[in-house]
Amino acid sequence: MATLYQTERTIINELIDSGVFTSTITSETKRGQKLAVYALQKPATQQRINATFKTMFGEAPQNFQENLLFLSGAESLTAVEIHVLLATCKAVINAPELQGVTADRVIACVSLVTTVNSEVTEIDERKVRKLITKLFVDRFKLFTVDRPVESEEETVSEVEEYWDVVPDFTNFVECLVGWLRADRTKQDLTDIQRVNRHLLQHRYLDAKQFPDLWVTLTQNKIAIESQWRELQRFYLECGDQYALLLDDFRKPSESRQFYAAIRVAQSLGSGLPIAKYHHRIKTVWQQLYPDATFNLSLVKKNNYRCRVGHGSEWLCGGDTAC
């Protein structure tokens, strides 16, 4: 894989994190982001980015007027999320507030949620709003929260919130439609691409759970390591029976919690009473990091849990089929 420029790494890493890279430039856009937007206008940059994604994952991002979309990453979308995604796109495009060149591109949260909920009837408005915020505000960053400033004299009990919509929202929709229409079910992935996709989605590979992927990883360790290292943020740690994709963009403390959570899941076996669960986490943590501060909540957050055996009283490990 060819050496990447920093602007190309910026674009690739943003696609890995959120799934979207838009060409919008605002007064708050940082210099590095601006340089990446300008670089993406060059065909050579687009070719190098596409080549990187195809080499590593077997699929290039969707591109519409220098706006990229890649939804095969760590946070795959559920059927309900896709329904909310499409319904929100439709509602925003048809919203009266966004019609015309002089529109201020601000839409009321309540009216948008109500419109989307009229189509996505399988969940309530509270869940709809939560998913819109998760997808469009937090993940894709296509909406920004706009709260009107209230004077001290005003005694409004609840201030209505608005969302500012990015100028190239329509381009995002075009990318989304292209992604949904693409046929990914017949992709002929190489063994290395399968390993990379697994690491991209899970950041962890267990030799017992995925023996075929593990064999590929051990046989192509140097090649796979070099591909991830070129992004200048990921480092592949390999043990006797596991591989862990470490991310420099995350806080160092979270990496320890994640690794401890993996060891806890492996130790659970066929099941463990919840009453003994906290003690097991503490024991594993002390074995791994005897001199480090123990944080129970972060380990629990990362640990793979499911309910088996005796309803909510038992937890099973990551090697159990549920």
Sequence and secondary structure as in RCSB ss.txt:
>XXXX:A:sequence
MATLYQTERTIINELIDSGVFTSTITSETKRGQKLAVYALQKPATQQRINATFKTMFGEAPQNFQENLLFLSGAE
SLTAVEIHVLLATCKAVINAPELQGVTADRVIACVSLVTTVNSEVTEIDERKVRKLITKLFVDRFKLFTVDRPVE
SEEETVSEVEEYWDVVPDFTNFVECLVGWLRADRTKQDLTDIQRVNRHLLQHRYLDAKQFPDLWVTLTQNKIAIE
SQWRELQRFYLECGDQYALLLDDFRKPSESRQFYAAIRVAQSLGSGLPIAKYHHRIKTVWQQLYPDATFNLSLVK
KNNYRCRVGHGSEWLCGGDTAC
>XXXX:A:secstr
     HHHHHHHHHHHHHSEE     TT  HHHHHHHHHHTSHHHHHHHHHHHHHHHS   EESSS EE  SSSS
   HHHHHHHHHHHHHHHH GGG STT   EEEHHHHHHHHHHH TTS HHHHHHHHIIIIIIIS  EEEE    
 TT   SS   EEEE TTHHHHHHHHHHHHHS  TT    HHHHHHHHHHHHSEEETTT HHHHHHHHHTHHHHH
HHHHTTTSEEEEE SSEEEEEETTS HHHHHHHHHHHHHHHHHTT EEGGGHHHHHHHHHHHH TTS   HHHHH
HHS     SSGGGEE  TTS  
